[in-house]
Amino acid sequence: MKKLITASIAAATLTLSMGASASPFTYIDYAIGNVEHDGGGDGDYSNLSISFETIVLPILSLELVDFSGTDITKIGAGTALAVGGSSHIFGFVHYNDYSGNTDSDFSLRAGFRTTIGDRLEGTIAFTQYTDHDYYDSTKFSLGYYFTPNLSVAGNYEDLDSSNVISASARLSF
C-alpha cells in the first residue's frame, strides 16, 4: 500500500504542470516516519493527507494514518485566515475512525503556517482529541519548496505518550 501511494504521488508530480500558482490548502501530502513510544519500543508511521479548498466549505480534508499498526481515517473540514502576505492561521475539525474495536471520536487542530524567504515554510499545529488523549499532539514542520507546487518537509510531532519523526512530500495545486 505504501509503495502504491508513493508511486501515485510520483506519477502525479510528473504529469501535472508545475507553472501554476499553488493554493496553500489544496494539496496531496504523504509522510513516512517512525513512532518512538515513551515506555520503550517503536513503530512505523505514515500519513496520506488530501486537502482542498471549496466554494461551499472553505477547506475539506481526508487523512489516512498508520500509527504504529493502528489505522485511522480522518474526515474533516476547516478554514484558514491569511495573516499578512505569507502566513495563515488555520483550524480543522475531524471525525476519526479507528481500526479494530476502538470507538470513533473527533479532533480539533489549530495551527500557524508561514513562509520563510521564498522557498522555506514553517508550520506549528496543535491537535486535541475528544476521547483518545494519547494522540493529543504538537507538531513542528519545516518544508522546502523545489517549485511553487512541490515541496519536501521534515516533521517532528510530540504526543502525550510518544514522538513521531517523519519526512513528507507535498504536491500543491
BADREN-810374 format. One record per residue: z, x, y of N, C-alpha, C in turn. Coordinates in pm, whole numbers, padded with zeros to 5 digits, always signed. Example, Ala and Ser with C-alpha at 12.3 -4.5 7.8 and 13.67 -1.06 7.14 Angstrom:
2
+00780+01319-00569+00780+01230-00450+00780+01320-00330 +00708+01285-00225+00714+01367-00106+00787+01290+00003 
***
This chain:
173
+00000+00082-00119+00000+00000+00000+00000+00087+00126 +00082+00193+00127+00087+00280+00244-00047+00350+00266 -00115+00389+00157-00245+00454+00169-00349+00357+00225 -00343+00231+00183-00435+00130+00233-00415+00107+00382 -00290+00098+00425-00261+00078+00567-00308+00198+00648 -00282+00318+00600-00324+00439+00669-00476+00445+00679 -00545+00413+00571-00691+00414+00571-00747+00309+00666 -00683+00193+00672-00729+00086+00763-00715+00128+00909 -00605+00191+00942-00586+00238+01079-00687+00346+01114 -00712+00437+01021-00811+00542+01046-00951+00484+01065 -00988+00386+00983-01119+00323+00995-01133+00249+01128 -01028+00178+01168-01032+00107+01296-01044+00205+01412 -00976+00317+01402-00982+00418+01506-01124+00471+01523 -01192+00495+01412-01327+00549+01419-01430+00449+01467 -01410+00321+01438-01512+00222+01469-01496+00155+01604 -01379+00156+01662-01357+00088+01790-01384+00182+01907 -01428+00126+02014-01457+00203+02135-01327+00257+02194 -01332+00381+02237-01215+00442+02297-01225+00446+02450 -01332+00391+02508-01351+00398+02652-01285+00285+02728 -01250+00177+02663-01193+00062+02732-01049+00088+02773 -01005+00017+02874-00867+00029+02919-00776-00049+02824 -00677+00016+02772-00589-00046+02673-00481-00129+02738 -00446-00239+02673-00334-00322+02715-00206-00260+02660 -00097-00254+02738+00023-00186+02690+00093-00256+02574 +00065-00385+02549+00132-00455+02441+00035-00521+02344 -00088-00473+02337-00184-00517+02236-00222-00394+02156 -00167-00384+02034-00186-00262+01956-00158-00286+01808 -00198-00186+01729-00157-00172+01589-00085-00038+01581 +00035-00037+01528+00117+00084+01522+00167+00101+01379 +00153+00221+01324+00204+00248+01189+00296+00369+01196 +00419+00353+01146+00518+00460+01144+00557+00489+01000 +00581+00615+00972+00630+00656+00841+00738+00762+00863 +00845+00752+00783+00954+00846+00805+01058+00842+00696 +01180+00879+00734+01290+00895+00640+01415+00827+00695 +01487+00756+00606+01615+00694+00640+01725+00785+00585 +01820+00821+00669+01934+00901+00626+02059+00814+00642 +02122+00779+00528+02239+00691+00530+02365+00771+00562 +02454+00711+00642+02577+00780+00682+02665+00816+00564 +02668+00734+00460+02750+00761+00342+02689+00860+00246 +02574+00915+00280+02503+01007+00192+02379+00942+00133 +02284+01022+00100+02160+00972+00044+02057+00942+00151 +01935+00926+00106+01828+00893+00200+01726+00803+00132 +01629+00757+00207+01526+00668+00156+01402+00675+00242 +01299+00608+00197+01172+00604+00270+01174+00496+00377 +01092+00516+00478+01078+00420+00587+00931+00409+00625 +00884+00287+00642+00752+00265+00700+00756+00134+00778 +00670+00127+00880+00667+00009+00966+00525-00010+01018 +00463-00122+00982+00334-00161+01039+00363-00269+01141 +00330-00243+01266+00359-00335+01376+00228-00374+01443 +00208-00505+01456+00090-00558+01524+00141-00645+01639 +00094-00616+01758+00140-00687+01876+00019-00720+01962 +00015-00843+02015-00096-00874+02106-00051-00973+02213 -00107-00951+02331-00079-01039+02444-00170-01160+02436 -00116-01278+02468-00193-01402+02463-00181-01475+02596 -00259-01580+02609-00252-01663+02730-00135-01760+02721 -00111-01816+02600-00006-01917+02582+00133-01854+02584 +00159-01764+02491+00284-01688+02488+00251-01547+02534 +00333-01486+02615+00297-01354+02666+00265-01252+02557 +00350-01237+02455+00326-01137+02351+00368-01195+02216 +00282-01182+02115+00316-01218+01977+00329-01090+01897 +00418-01089+01799+00448-00967+01725+00466-00996+01577 +00412-00907+01494+00432-00911+01349+00466-00770+01305 +00575-00756+01227+00614-00625+01174+00639-00637+01025 +00588-00541+00949+00614-00529+00806+00689-00398+00787 +00816-00407+00748+00904-00291+00742+00946-00266+00598 +00942-00139+00557+01002-00094+00431+01117-00003+00470 +01239-00053+00458+01358+00022+00499+01435+00061+00374 +01412+00180+00324+01485+00233+00209+01483+00136+00091 +01365+00077+00064+01350-00013-00050+01364-00160-00018 +01412-00195+00100+01422-00335+00142+01301-00369+00228 +01226-00470+00188+01110-00514+00266+01154-00621+00365 +01113-00605+00490+01146-00700+00596+01017-00742+00666 +00995-00872+00675+00884-00926+00752+00941-00987+00879 +00892-00940+00994+00944-00986+01124+00830-01054+01200 +00853-01178+01241+00755-01252+01321+00825-01290+01451 +00761-01258+01565+00831-01285+01689+00743-01305+01809 +00809-01329+01920+00743-01346+02049+00828-01278+02154 +00762-01236+02261+00835-01170+02367+00758-01168+02496 +00811-01092+02589+00748-01079+02719+00776-00940+02774 +00695-00901+02871+00713-00772+02938+00695-00791+03087 +00769-00714+03163+00763-00719+03308+00729-00579+03359 +00620-00568+03434+00582-00439+03491+00682-00398+03598 +00720-00271+03593+00811-00214+03692+00736-00095+03752 +00687-00111+03873+00603-00008+03931+00468-00005+03861 +00397+00102+03876+00263+00111+03818+00257+00163+03677 +00368+00218+03624+00358+00282+03493+00475+00253+03400 +00554+00151+03429+00670+00121+03344+00677-00028+03314 +00745-00061+03204+00765-00201+03164+00906-00218+03108 +00967-00331+03140+01087-00378+03072+01038-00487+02978 +01081-00484+02851+01031-00582+02755+01144-00641+02673 +01117-00758+02616+01213-00825+02530+01141-00908+02425 +01197-00912+02303+01140-00988+02191+01249-01062+02116 +01213-01174+02058+01295-01245+01961+01214-01248+01832 +01274-01203+01721+01206-01201+01591+01281-01285+01489 +01206-01353+01404+01259-01415+01283+01237-01311+01174 +01343-01278+01097+01337-01173+00997+01355-01231+00858 +01260-01202+00769+01267-01246+00630+01281-01122+00543 +01384-01119+00459+01416-01002+00377+01375-01026+00232 +01337-00917+00162+01305-00929+00020+01432-00956-00060 +01417-01013-00178+01532-01041-00263+01606-01166-00221 +01735-01169-00248+01818-01286-00220+01891-01279-00087 +01848-01191+00001+01913-01176+00131+01870-01288+00226 +01967-01347+00295+01937-01454+00390+01856-01403+00508 +01770-01488+00559+01691-01456+00679+01781-01461+00802 +01739-01396+00909+01813-01402+01034+01718-01380+01152 +01775-01367+01269+01699-01341+01391+01745-01210+01451 +01658-01149+01530+01697-01029+01604+01643-01037+01746 +01714-00971+01835+01676-00961+01976+01651-00814+02007 +01540-00785+02073+01508-00647+02111+01480-00644+02260 +01541-00549+02329+01515-00527+02471+01490-00379+02491 +01397-00345+02579+01366-00205+02597+01299-00173+02728 +01276-00044+02747+01212+00009+02865+01109+00112+02820 +00986+00098+02868+00878+00190+02835+00819+00244+02965 +00798+00375+02972+00742+00434+03093+00645+00546+03059 +00546+00562+03144+00451+00671+03130+00506+00792+03205 +00500+00907+03139+00547+01032+03198+00423+01119+03214 +00374+01132+03334+00247+01202+03355+00132+01113+03308 +00020+01173+03274-00095+01092+03235-00112+01078+03084 -00036+01150+03002-00054+01142+02857+00073+01118+02777 +00189+01124+02839+00315+01104+02767+00374+00967+02798 +00439+00909+02697+00506+00779+02714+00642+00786+02648 +00744+00746+02720+00880+00740+02665+00925+00596+02653 +00997+00567+02544+01047+00431+02520+01190+00438+02468 +01274+00348+02518+01406+00326+02461+01419+00176+02436 +01468+00140+02317+01481-00003+02281+01613-00025+02208 +01674-00139+02234+01798-00180+02169+01769-00307+02090 +01812-00312+01963+01790-00429+01877+01923-00476+01820 +01949-00606+01829+02068-00670+01773+02024-00778+01675 +02086-00779+01556+02058-00880+01453+02171-00982+01450 +02138-01108+01419+02239-01213+01418+02332-01204+01298 +02280-01167+01179+02362-01165+01058+02379-01026+00997 +02279-00942+01004+02280-00812+00936+02305-00701+01038 +02434-00684+01073+02471-00590+01178+02434-00446+01147 +02424-00410+01019+02393-00271+00985+02252-00233+01026 +02166-00328+01067+02033-00297+01120+02033-00286+01273 +02145-00317+01340+02152-00302+01486+02118-00158+01521 +02036-00138+01626+01990-00002+01650+01958+00027+01796 +01953+00156+01824+01899+00211+01947+01788+00306+01906 +01669+00287+01964+01552+00366+01924+01495+00441+02044 +01467+00569+02023+01404+00654+02123+01268+00698+02070 +01165+00691+02154+01031+00734+02114+00968+00816+02226 +00893+00917+02186+00814+00994+02281+00674+01004+02223 +00577+00948+02296+00440+00943+02248+00345+01026+02332 +00238+01072+02268+00132+01148+02334+00000+01075+02316 -00071+01049+02425-00200+00979+02421-00314+01080+02418 -00392+01078+02308-00513+01158+02298-00623+01096+02383 -00631+00964+02382-00723+00885+02464-00641+00769+02519 -00698+00687+02608-00621+00571+02656-00586+00471+02545 -00652+00482+02429-00629+00387+02320-00561+00445+02198 -00551+00575+02185-00499+00637+02063-00384+00731+02096 -00268+00706+02032-00152+00792+02056-00076+00818+01927 +00004+00922+01930+00099+00953+01823+00236+00966+01889 +00341+00941+01809+00476+00948+01866+00576+00999+01763 +00681+01059+01813+00798+01091+01733+00906+00990+01768 +00977+00939+01667+01074+00832+01687+01207+00868+01622 +01316+00836+01691+01450+00850+01635+01522+00718+01657 +01577+00662+01548+01647+00534+01556+01787+00550+01500 +01887+00518+01580+02027+00528+01541+02078+00388+01508 +02103+00362+01378+02153+00233+01333+02303+00243+01309 +02367+00129+01280+02512+00128+01258+02554+00218+01142 +02476+00221+01033+02519+00298+00916+02411+00393+00865 +02309+00420+00945+02203+00512+00905+02123+00556+01027 +02035+00652+01005+01944+00701+01108+01804+00708+01051 +01704+00683+01134+01565+00689+01092+01492+00789+01182 +01422+00882+01119+01333+00973+01190+01194+00944+01139 +01100+00916+01232+00965+00880+01189+00861+00933+01286 +00738+00936+01238+00620+00967+01320+00530+00845+01314 +00464+00815+01425+00379+00696+01427+00247+00725+01496 +00148+00642+01462+00018+00644+01528-00008+00504+01581 -00062+00495+01702-00086+00365+01764-00231+00358+01813 -00294+00247+01781-00427+00216+01832-00412+00095+01924 -00437+00115+02052-00423+00008+02152-00559-00052+02182 -00559-00179+02221-00684-00249+02251-00684-00298+02394 
***
